[in-house]
Amino acid sequence: VLADKRFNPLDSLGLRYDNSAYAFAPGREKSVSVIATHRLSEQTYMRFQVGHGDRPTQKGFTDVRLQITWGVGPHTHNLE
């Protein structure tokens, strides 16, 4: 489940809940993440994500991720 609030055309803040089963192992991963996105242009954005949750082998984990995504070429469309 993802809820996302766009404050202006460039910035948004989201909250995501994951409850996923593993394909070839028993157990589930449950986590909650806060995601901040800043669009640098129509074809480029930078996203920062902090997540906290439980895995079958790791209780109380915290993930921190930085993602930069861009499109190139003459037919690059807006990233949505």
C-alpha positions as CSV (number, residue, x, y, z in Angstrom):
1,V,0.0,0.0,0.0
2,L,1.4,3.4,-0.9
3,A,0.1,6.9,0.0
4,D,1.8,9.8,-1.7
5,K,1.3,13.6,-1.3
6,R,2.7,15.9,-3.9
7,F,3.4,19.3,-2.4
8,N,4.3,21.0,-5.7
9,P,5.3,19.9,-9.2
10,L,8.8,18.9,-7.9
11,D,8.4,17.5,-4.4
12,S,6.4,14.6,-2.9
13,L,6.4,12.6,0.4
14,G,5.0,9.1,0.7
15,L,4.3,6.4,3.2
16,R,4.5,2.7,2.1
17,Y,3.5,-0.5,3.9
18,D,4.9,-3.8,2.6
19,N,3.7,-7.3,3.6
20,S,5.5,-9.7,1.3
21,A,6.0,-13.5,1.2
22,Y,9.2,-15.1,0.0
23,A,9.0,-17.2,-3.1
24,F,11.3,-20.1,-2.0
25,A,11.5,-19.7,1.8
26,P,9.0,-19.7,4.6
27,G,8.0,-16.4,6.3
28,R,7.0,-12.9,5.4
29,E,8.7,-9.5,5.4
30,K,6.6,-6.6,6.9
31,S,7.9,-3.0,6.8
32,V,6.9,0.6,6.7
33,S,8.8,3.2,4.7
34,V,8.9,6.9,4.3
35,I,9.8,8.1,0.8
36,A,10.8,11.6,-0.2
37,T,11.1,12.4,-3.9
38,H,12.5,15.5,-5.6
39,R,12.2,15.9,-9.4
40,L,15.3,17.6,-10.8
41,S,13.7,17.8,-14.3
42,E,10.9,16.2,-16.3
43,Q,13.1,13.1,-16.9
44,T,15.2,13.0,-13.7
45,Y,14.3,12.4,-10.1
46,M,16.0,11.7,-6.8
47,R,14.4,9.6,-4.1
48,F,15.4,9.0,-0.5
49,Q,13.7,6.1,1.4
50,V,13.9,5.0,5.0
51,G,12.2,1.7,6.0
52,H,11.8,-0.2,9.2
53,G,10.3,-3.7,9.7
54,D,10.7,-7.4,10.4
55,R,12.1,-10.3,8.3
56,P,11.9,-14.0,9.4
57,T,15.7,-13.9,10.1
58,Q,16.1,-10.3,11.2
59,K,13.7,-8.5,13.6
60,G,13.7,-4.7,13.7
61,F,15.8,-4.0,10.5
62,T,16.2,-0.5,9.1
63,D,17.0,0.2,5.4
64,V,18.2,3.5,4.0
65,R,18.2,4.0,0.2
66,L,19.1,6.8,-2.2
67,Q,17.8,6.3,-5.8
68,I,18.6,8.5,-8.8
69,T,16.6,7.8,-11.9
70,W,16.9,9.5,-15.3
71,G,15.8,9.0,-18.9
72,V,17.9,9.7,-21.9
73,G,17.3,9.9,-25.7
74,P,15.1,11.9,-28.1
75,H,11.9,10.2,-27.0
76,T,12.2,10.4,-23.2
77,H,8.8,10.8,-21.6
78,N,8.0,12.1,-18.1
79,L,8.8,9.6,-15.4
80,E,5.6,8.7,-13.6
